[in-house]
């Protein structure tokens, strides 16, 4: 299995975000299975024609999201992302709910705000 990533230099989305999104989407869909070894930062940067710092930034974001894990000198691998993603989403939802209540929003107003945010994020 190979990692096929395409970076569109003319896109409005930053290259590191394009890379992060493609790896995350493939990990969550199972196209990149748990335990799949990712290329090194320098190797992937060279393959994609990106700066090593750009790839490193994407890897850091993926690791923070629980999508990948670094095992020292053994390399970087796809982690069991589903559980970590769901935990992070639940924590964000709890934070939002607490903030909405603190601001005095009704349940309906809080729901409306989140629905609008979801529409903006998913219906691009």
C-alpha positions as CSV (number, residue, x, y, z in Angstrom):
1,X,0.0,0.0,0.0
2,X,1.2,3.4,-0.9
3,X,0.3,6.9,0.4
4,X,-1.1,8.8,-2.5
5,X,-1.4,12.5,-1.5
6,X,-2.1,15.3,-4.0
7,X,-1.3,18.9,-3.0
8,X,-3.0,21.6,-5.1
9,X,-0.6,24.6,-5.1
10,X,-3.4,26.8,-6.4
11,X,-5.9,25.9,-3.7
12,X,-6.9,28.4,-1.1
13,X,-6.3,25.8,1.6
14,X,-2.7,25.7,3.0
15,X,-0.6,22.8,1.9
16,X,-0.2,21.5,5.4
17,X,-4.0,21.5,5.9
18,X,-4.5,19.7,2.5
19,X,-2.0,17.0,3.7
20,X,-3.6,16.8,7.2
21,X,-7.1,16.5,5.8
22,X,-6.2,13.8,3.3
23,X,-4.4,11.6,5.8
24,X,-7.1,12.1,8.4
25,X,-9.9,11.3,5.9
26,X,-8.1,8.1,4.7
27,X,-7.4,7.0,8.2
28,X,-11.0,7.5,9.3
29,X,-12.4,5.7,6.2
30,X,-10.0,2.8,6.7
31,X,-8.1,3.4,3.4
32,X,-5.1,3.8,5.6
33,X,-5.4,1.0,8.2
34,X,-4.4,1.2,11.8
35,X,-0.7,0.5,12.0
36,X,0.1,1.7,8.5
37,X,3.6,3.3,8.6
38,X,3.8,6.8,7.2
39,X,6.8,8.1,5.4
40,X,9.3,10.2,7.3
41,X,8.8,13.9,7.4
42,X,11.7,14.6,5.1
43,X,10.8,11.7,2.7
44,X,7.2,12.9,2.3
45,X,8.3,16.5,2.0
46,X,10.6,15.5,-0.8
47,X,8.0,13.4,-2.6
48,X,5.4,16.2,-2.4
49,X,7.8,19.1,-3.1
50,X,7.0,20.7,0.2
51,X,9.2,22.1,3.0
52,X,9.9,19.6,5.8
53,X,8.4,22.1,8.2
54,X,5.1,21.9,6.3
55,X,4.9,18.2,6.6
56,X,6.0,18.3,10.2
57,X,3.2,20.8,11.0
58,X,0.6,18.4,9.4
59,X,2.0,15.5,11.4
60,X,1.9,17.4,14.6
61,X,-1.8,18.3,14.0
62,X,-2.6,14.7,13.2
63,X,-0.9,13.5,16.3
64,X,-2.7,16.1,18.4
65,X,-6.0,14.8,16.9
66,X,-5.1,11.2,17.7
67,X,-5.0,10.2,14.0
68,X,-1.3,9.2,14.0
69,X,1.2,8.2,16.6
70,X,5.0,8.5,16.6
71,X,6.9,5.6,18.0
72,X,10.3,7.1,18.4
73,X,12.9,5.8,15.9
74,X,10.4,3.2,14.7
75,X,8.5,5.8,12.8
76,X,5.0,7.3,12.5
77,X,1.9,5.1,12.2
78,X,-1.8,5.5,11.7
79,X,-3.4,5.2,15.2
80,X,-6.9,3.9,16.2
81,X,-8.3,7.4,15.3
82,X,-12.0,6.8,15.8
83,X,-12.0,6.7,19.6
84,X,-9.7,9.7,19.9
85,X,-11.7,11.7,17.4
86,X,-14.9,11.0,19.2
87,X,-13.4,11.9,22.6
88,X,-12.1,15.2,21.2
89,X,-15.5,16.0,19.6
90,X,-17.4,15.1,22.8
91,X,-15.0,17.4,24.8
92,X,-15.5,20.2,22.3
93,X,-19.3,19.8,22.5
94,X,-19.3,19.8,26.3
95,X,-17.2,23.0,26.2
96,X,-19.6,24.6,23.8
97,X,-22.6,23.6,25.8
98,X,-21.1,25.1,28.9
99,X,-20.2,28.3,27.2
100,X,-23.6,28.6,25.6
101,X,-25.3,28.2,29.0
102,X,-22.9,30.7,30.6
103,X,-23.8,33.2,27.9
104,X,-27.5,32.7,28.7
105,X,-28.5,31.1,25.4
106,X,-31.6,28.9,25.3
107,X,-31.2,25.3,24.2
108,X,-32.9,26.3,20.9
109,X,-30.5,29.2,20.3
110,X,-27.5,27.0,21.2
111,X,-28.8,24.3,18.8
112,X,-29.3,26.9,16.0
113,X,-25.8,28.2,16.5
114,X,-24.2,24.7,16.2
115,X,-26.4,23.8,13.2
116,X,-25.2,26.9,11.4
117,X,-21.6,26.2,12.3
118,X,-22.0,22.6,11.0
119,X,-23.6,23.8,7.8
120,X,-20.7,26.2,7.2
121,X,-18.1,23.5,7.9
122,X,-19.7,20.6,6.0
123,X,-21.5,22.3,3.1
124,X,-18.6,24.1,1.5
